[in-house]
Amino acid sequence: LKMDLSVLKLHCADQPPALEVIADMSTVVARTFEVIRSVATSLRPSVLNIGLVPALEWLVEDFSLRWDTPCLLKMDGTERSLDETRSTVVFRVVQESLTNIARHAQAKHVLVNLFFDTTRVKVTVQDDGVGFAPSHVEEPHGFGLLGMQERLLAIGGQFQIDSQPGCGCTISVVVPQPGRYLFTTPM
């Protein structure tokens, strides 16, 4: 489309009204490409191409630099490969948790803990911020938490919030390894 518009622009160089239409069309094409990139990135962040752990390392470092809040990633167990869906869910949950911390928690420190075993991946995102009463989360502020919970339910995972006013917050998620299923046992 861009090349065709460039050729058309050359052929219409002496027709100002046509050049205006071509310029408008070029703008629409450019915006369309931006939307496509945005949708593709929102479905599966390109940073996940380097692997889940490096993607989380990048996310934690970016958070620390952007919000001037120390954020540490700890990993326990032997890293195991997850499929695209599961790795995207883990990444998005950590990303949304960090976004919520930046917006609401007034935290001084954040810890992201990633634990691998043969049947599951467990992730906790813990802050020392102001905390909140999970039962009092109201829409639209609760949509981020609801979105995390729905992503996990879609893959048979578990989601838990531990928080109270003045005591920070811990988001805990458990994601089953491919081919495994979680039961309703406590985390």
Sequence and secondary structure as in RCSB ss.txt:
>XXXX:A:sequence
LKMDLSVLKLHCADQPPALEVIADMSTVVARTFEVIRSVATSLRPSVLNIGLVPALEWLVEDFSLRWDTPCLLKM
DGTERSLDETRSTVVFRVVQESLTNIARHAQAKHVLVNLFFDTTRVKVTVQDDGVGFAPSHVEEPHGFGLLGMQE
RLLAIGGQFQIDSQPGCGCTISVVVPQPGRYLFTTPM
>XXXX:A:secstr
 HHHHHHHHHHTTT HHHHHHHHHHHHHHHHHHHHHHHHHHHHS GGGGG HHHHHHHHHHHHHHHHT  EEEEE
ES      HHHHHHHHHHHHHHHHHIIIII  S EEEEEEE SSEEEEEEEE S    GGG  TTTTHHHHHHHH
HHHHTT EEEEEE TTS EEEEEEEE TT    S   
